[in-house]
Amino acid sequence: MANKSGGNPLYFIIGAVVVAVLAVGFFMVQESNEPDFSIDVNESGIDVETN
């Protein structure tokens, strides 16, 4: 059983796709965790903004 030092390029492509899918999923979860409204307090009073 000889070890290939070069490996198979298919494994590299599959690994790159898996990393890309995980990265896109991570950013989608981060966006969904943002609040649906914001509250600002300033000199003119309280502003409530909804998205």
C-alpha positions in Angstrom: 0.0 0.0 0.0 1.8 3.1 -1.2 0.9 6.5 0.0 0.3 9.1 -2.6 1.9 12.4 -1.6 -0.1 14.4 -4.2 -3.5 13.2 -3.2 -6.6 13.4 -5.4 -7.8 16.8 -6.7 -11.4 15.7 -6.2 -10.9 15.7 -2.4 -9.6 19.3 -2.6 -12.7 20.4 -4.7 -15.1 18.6 -2.3 -13.3 20.2 0.7 -13.5 23.7 -0.9 -17.3 23.2 -1.5 -17.9 22.1 2.1 -16.0 25.1 3.4 -17.9 27.5 1.1 -21.3 26.0 2.2 -20.3 26.3 5.9 -19.2 29.9 5.4 -22.4 30.9 3.6 -24.5 29.2 6.3 -22.6 31.0 9.1 -23.2 34.4 7.5 -26.9 33.6 7.0 -27.3 32.7 10.7 -25.5 35.9 11.7 -27.9 38.0 9.6 -30.9 36.2 11.1 -29.8 37.0 14.6 -30.0 40.7 14.0 -32.8 42.4 15.9 -36.0 43.4 13.9 -36.1 46.8 15.5 -33.8 49.4 17.0 -34.3 51.9 19.7 -32.3 55.2 19.7 -32.3 57.7 22.5 -31.1 61.2 21.7 -31.8 64.9 22.6 -35.1 64.9 20.5 -36.5 61.9 22.3 -36.8 58.2 21.7 -36.9 56.8 18.2 -38.0 53.2 17.5 -37.3 51.9 14.0 -38.7 48.5 12.8 -37.4 46.6 9.8 
